[in-house]
Amino acid sequence: MVLYFSATGNTRFVATELAKALDDEAMDLCGRIKEHNYETIHSDRPFVFCAPTYVCEAPAFFYDFLRNVALAGSNDVYMISTS
């Protein structure tokens, strides 16, 4: 499952194209991040997180979300940063 945050649409484009190439689904995390919704996200396939680079790293609120969200299913996690 490809999970992403995108401010301008560039990361959304990368995430949705990657999901198509992997024959997987893409989930926009923007609403969950804003609402502090840390409900479990389940995927039997690897988790691929995508976020823009803000001054050499992903946004702090994105890292906060990752630290708090519960993931279930796959133990494989990947991160893609767009710039």
Secondary structure by P-SEA (a helix, b strand, c coil): ccccccccaaaaaaaaaaaaaacbbbbbaaaaaaaccccbbbbccbbbbbbbbccccccaaaaaaaaccccccccbbbbbbcc
